[in-house]
Structures are given as structure tokens and as C-alpha cells.
Amino acid sequence: MGTPAKAVTREDKEASAIAIMHCMLLTYSEEKHLHFEDAMLAFTQSKTYGDLFDFDTEIWKEGPTYLRALYEEELR
């Protein structure tokens, strides 16, 4: 028998969300020829950003590709 799994804390979820956002914005800003800071500012004003940090959506469990798809869908 193993040890019981540790509960995922709010801090864990936040760290995951930040890491996914950072990774997504690095590739997004490079491909769109944007300054990282400009891409980040625009993203932080989006619904997708709010959804990412609404931990009930569990977007923080997904990867940067999924996050980018949500963001680009919002921008259409």
C-alpha cells in the first residue's frame, strides 16, 4: 500500500495556472510577433484568463495548447 495522495492546494492550482499561461504566452507572442508583455497584458484582460483562475473550471489541469485554443476561440 502507498501513502495517500496529497490534496491539491489552491497554491498548487495557482502555480500550475501560471506555468501554463507563461508557456502559452511565450509561443503565442513569438508566433504573433508580439512583445511578451503586450501579449500578457491582453491575455490578462480576457475571459479566458478569468476562466483559467476560476479553479472550478479545471483549466489549470490542461496544457498550454488547450489554453491557447480557448483564447484564440475567444478572440474570433
Buried (B, 14 or more C-beta within 10 A) or exposed (E): EEEEEEEEEEEEBBEBBEEBBEBBBBEBBEEEEBEEEEBBEBBBEBEBBEBBBEBEEEBBEBEBEEBBEBBEEEEE
